Amino acid sequence: MDVRKLGLFSVCGMSAIVSLAGLYGDTPDARHAWAVHDWNRPLPAKITAEPGQPPSDAVILFDGSNLDAWESTKRGGGPATWKILEDGAMEVIGGSGGIKTKAAFGDCQLHIEWASPKEVKGSGQGRGNSGVFPMNSYEVQVLDSYETELLPDGSNKNPNYADGQASAIYGENPPLVNACRAPGEWQSYDIIFHQPIWEGDKLKYPGSMTVLHNGVLTQDHWEMEGLSTHCRRRALAPHPTKLPLSLQDHGNPTRFRNIWIREIPSRYENTTHGGPAVNEADVLALRQKTAGELFAKANPADSNKKGALDRMLEVISYDTADQYMKIVDELSKAYIAELDALDSTAIQSRKGDVLSLKGSCDVLTRNAVVPETFPLKVAVLRIIKANDFDKKK
Ligand code: MG
């Protein structure tokens, strides 16, 4: 149901009852297929997101019961052999090899919880080292980085290099802060990953990683510089657009639990409304399609000429094709003739409609959909002036 037909719309989040219908948001333009506050714009799909639960549209990769979604990263593959623990976690078996998802993913939102060993053994990169690799290629470091920070006296309880501590994009970018909890405590990563985009061998976009460590922003849309490795700067290189997520075996009994992933669209998939990949031909095509769908429901022959006119003004806000403009012109003439035939008392009952049409005309002219000389606007302004509709009573 079109709520506007009930005379309702939302103003700054508040429901307001008004007597007017018509255009009010800036119209579609060369880069935007939809108007501002466009009621025709598709609404997002509903999901559920209950406290402490994965979102309803997430793919569950590990819920504590089995490793069915995983296999070994070893050459030749084979089953994942990490240990399932009784508390719903899995634990790296050092030397068994990393694990990767059987399914492949591209751009994603990933939730994963991890804990470094409670009993600290080793130091530096040897304390609970593992890693989360979206697309098996870009490492968000997992490491016991508790008390890695430099103390005021210059000492350091858990020395390490900055681009290798927990939540670093390994070898590239340290976390913004060290949000690491104590050894043995459960921690979370929420990762938003966008893969690089290539046009042949030419890099169009390097991809990005945003990471929340224990709910704290530690990687702020970091644009990747390379494929993760040790010691070297390894250039980005094209790869398939879907690859498995992998977890690293670095020889330490690091634990993981509660792993889920949601595939998300790349902003480069949006070619019809703003953003870096907008394509004016795609915008125009969608505007024309929307106009066509609205025109199919516009019913210009409706005896309610104001209603028919409102619907046709909406059509031309998307597409000023001659066939639509011709109908708008005809409807405008007929409606203005109807108003001009009313006497000075009867016209008063049309004040709301006339002001509504002025509002729509204002939207169309301020967005240069039609010129200020648009005949409907000229006529409406004449009627407003002649009947003092612009004066408050
Ligand atoms: Mg690692």
Boltz pocket constraint, residues with backbone or C-beta under 6 A from the ligand:
constraints:
  - pocket:
      binder: B
      contacts: [[A, 129], [A, 130], [A, 131], [A, 139], [A, 140], [A, 141], [A, 142], [A, 248], [A, 250]]
      max_distance: 6.0
